[in-house]
Amino acid sequence: MFHAMSPSEPAAPPIPIDDGEPRDRPIAMWRGWCGRCPRCGEPTLFRAYLKMASTCVSCGEDLEPFRADDAPAYFTIFLIGHIVVPLVLMIERSWAPSLWVHALLWIPASVALSLVLLPRIKGATIGLLWALRFKPR
Ligand SMILES: [Zn+2]
């Protein structure tokens, strides 16, 4: 069906053409870490805290196929575990505080680290998927 575009409609972003060129993985991951589109680098990757945009409003890149699913949560748990557990053991060996002190320290620290790192790790994961052209079939 033919759809005529009226002159008052804003111009749609150009449809990206995959030229098959190699994509720089570290740059794409860094852009994703910063919440930026892995293709153009504009801050358009997320439309909410963890809700990724289906397309980049700047360059028109179709981001929908690059779904990270549960991988960012696993990576975040893995990373935070490797940060928090050694600190817990160091504090325990040095001062042996009560369990409630541990709870007051490590529960908020783990929650705060999760809230800070999860969107960044999700963005980096999406950037890597984009750089690898990894789309589920
Ligand atoms: Zn873009």
Residues whose N, C-alpha, C, O or C-beta is under 5 A from the ligand:
A	BS01	ZN	C37 R39 C40 G41 C56 S58 C59 G60 E61
